[in-house]
Amino acid sequence: MQKINSDTEVVELVHEAPTPRTITELTQAISATEPRFTFYRYTHTHDGSEESPVLFFYTCPVTPGNKSIKNRMLYPLMKRAVLTIAEQEAGLTIAKKFEVEDPSEITEEGVTEDLHPKVTARSGFSRPKRPGR
């Protein structure tokens, strides 16, 4: 997990962050009062094969105060830089990016649906019938 030091405007690692094994543990580990950038390797089984994609979560809880206003402006500006460094310098391939206000909005079902959307059969465009004479 990463946060922005609002005094120096530098992205820092959150040292006290635990290592969650599930999405539920992840949502409990992410701060519910301060914004965070979180990279998470989601190991799961889909269609009989194990997958471990890297996911990116940007959470920005709504909290009152001047610091909150600064964070709501600063974090979106830094998000692109954090992602660029993660992909180009650290070599991460990010499978999916999520942006939510509160960590409680992140669920295993929601993450799985976004990673593996159900395919629905679409019918082609059917031209409306011409009005009768």
N, C-alpha and C positions, 0 to 999 in steps of 0.2 A: 504494500500500500504506500501511496505517496500523498503528501500534502504540500501546500505552498506556505512557506513562512511569510506571513503578511507584513512583517517588518522589513525583511530583506527582499521579498518577492522572488525567492529561490525555491525550487522544487526540492523537497527533502523526503527521504524514506522515513516511514513511521516505524521506529525500532521496536516498539512494544507490541507490534501486530503479531497475533498468533498465526499458525499455519492451518487454515481450515481444510477439512477433508470433504465437506459437503457444501452445497449451496446454502443450506440452513445455517451451518456454522459460519459461512462467509458473511451472511447478512448480519449475524450477531457481532462479527469482528469489525465491520465497517462502522465508523462513527455516525451516530444519528444526529449529531449537533454541528459537525463541521464537514465541509466538502472534502472529497477524497477522489483520487485516481487509483483504481485497483486493477491489477492484472491477476488473472486466476486461470490456472490450468484445470479445466473441467474434465476429469476422467469419468467416462460413463460408457455404457453399452448401448449400441443402436443397431438394430437389424442383425443381431448376433455377433457383431464385431466391436471390440473395445476402441474407443476414440479418446483423444486427449487434446482438444483444441484449446488455444489460449483465448480467453475472453477479456475484454476491457470494460470496466464499469466506471462511469463518472457519476458520482452522487453529489447532490448539492441541496441539503436539507434547508428548509425555510426556517430561519431563526431571526428574532428581532435584534436590532442594534446596528450601529454604524459599521462594525466589522463585517457583518453579514452582507451589507451592500457592496463593500469593497471586494469580498470574496465572490459574490455573484457576478462581478465584472471581471475579476482577475482570472478565475478558473477557466472560463470559456476561451480567454485569450491564450492561456498556456496549454490547453488541451491538445492543440495541433502539434505544438513543439514536443510535448511528452510522447505523443504517438509516433512522430517522426523519428525521434531518438530511439524509441523502443524497436521500431521496425528496421531502421537503417543501421544504427550503431550496435544495438544488442542482437539484431538478427531475429527478432520475434515475428512470427506470422500470426496476426490477430484475426481469428475466425469471425468474430462478431463483436460489435461495439454497442453498449447499452448506456443510456443516459436517463437517470431517474432522479427524482427529488429525494426520496427517502429510501434507505436500504431495505425496508420492509416490503417495498414494491417488487423486489427481486425474488422470484420463486423458481424452484426446479422445473415445474411444469412450463412456466413462461420461457425460461432459457431453452429448454428442450424443443419447444414449439418453434422458437426463432431459429434454432440451429437446423432443425429437421422439419420444415413446414410440410403439412399434408398436401399432397397433390390432388387437386380437384379437376375433374374433367370440365373443360369449357366448351360450350357450343359456339359456333361461329356466329357472326352477325346475320340476323335474319331480317331481310328487307320487309318493311311494313306492307300490308296488302293495299293495293290501289283502291281508292274509293269506287264503289259501284256506280253504274250509269243508270 
